[in-house]
Amino acid sequence: MTIQPQTARMSVPFVDLHAQYASIESEVNLAIKKVLERGDFILGQALEQFEADFAKFIGTEFAIGVDSGMSALMLALRGLKIGPGDEVITSANTFIATALTISGVGATPVLVDVDPETYTLDLEKLERAITPKTKAIMPVHLFGHPEDMDPIMAMAKRHNLFVIEDACQSHGATYKGKTTGTFGDAAAYSFYPAKNLGAYGDGGMIVTSDPELRESIQLLRNYGQTAKYHHAVQGYNNRLDTLQAAVLKVKLQYLAGWNAARRSHADLYGQLLRGSGVELPPQMPEVEPVWHLYAIRTDHRDALRDFLAERGISTGIHYPIPIHMQPAYQDLGLKEGDFPVAERDALRMLSLPMYAELTDEQIEYVAAAIHEFGGIHGTADTRLSAD
Ligand SMILES: *Cc1c(COP(=O)(O)O)cnc(C)c1O
């Protein structure tokens, strides 16, 4: 059989930031103009308002705006006085920034493999990784799917550990009816443009309900300054720009709707991909993910990726090289084989286009192409498609 080279009928980008801007253009432009007119570019009015709105949205007492998700995690660690000599346990399958924040404050990142069924932290391995040096657990709600927070919080309590949630991909996701970011001592959010809530540049947020931690993070993000030119601690400059806060404040009003759209896209992908031979992203009971990414798994990942690209469909790989295999982390002394699930996922996972403005027609086109690939490569699961 010769396979006819297909011309792409449609273009399906991986994310489409233009489509979102087009839908809110006049409101965003007005918000930016107001900041330009007020001129309060640093720690201005829109930042304070956005912090209040965001804390309310998540359900914590406080939110502190910072300049990136990575800064948010680092200041949460610093605020909890975690540093050299301490260990912080996190997932072997996450964006490298998670681990970089731990080493960035001088502590040691201790990686734990994920559960082969759920992508979430393997709880047995997590408990075994705890040592007398462990100060905190940093669960990652990867792809917008919550970690199994009840057992993690119970474990943290038993061992007297802090919990800092890496919620950089999970703005609004819920676990047993409670919003992620409200479980730990603190949680960190990223407003990188492509995140579920994205700025027009870098941005981040720490949420907490602990007034002391809030205060120390507020100091740390602003040179440790208590009053102008009075410095209580050795801080940094990690503030969220007022301009970005003004944009984010507008966008936050739409976030619940955008997350709902992502959920309905995930449902449609799930229905249409049955029997196509790819493994669908798992979802634990009693969670509402926000589908920052929709990652399928297949043994034919790279071939499928090329096949989709020829049809105008862009995909992503999250993440192609696990953290412990990166040159940056040679000093951890880890090797191939140490985290078999994360390593296997790195070879098999493929993220499909996912953003709120995606249309049903585009999703149908992507799903049809995956079925077509399955038919040609004999990977389609006829048993499933028959039922
Ligand atoms: C995006 C991201 C970060 C870092 O956020 P930045 O704003 O890019 O610094 C950290 N952890 C995870 C899981 C992320 O996805």
The ligand as an ORCA input file, in Angstrom:
! r2SCAN-3c Opt
* xyz 0 1
  C       6.339     26.918     34.285
  C       6.746     26.089     35.440
  C       7.627     26.544     36.434
  C       8.378     27.829     36.322
  O       7.617     28.946     36.044
  P       8.279     30.183     35.292
  O       7.256     31.251     35.396
  O       8.525     29.765     33.880
  O       9.541     30.521     36.006
  C       7.861     25.731     37.518
  N       7.295     24.541     37.640
  C       6.455     24.045     36.703
  C       5.844     22.698     36.893
  C       6.171     24.801     35.568
  O       5.369     24.300     34.624
*
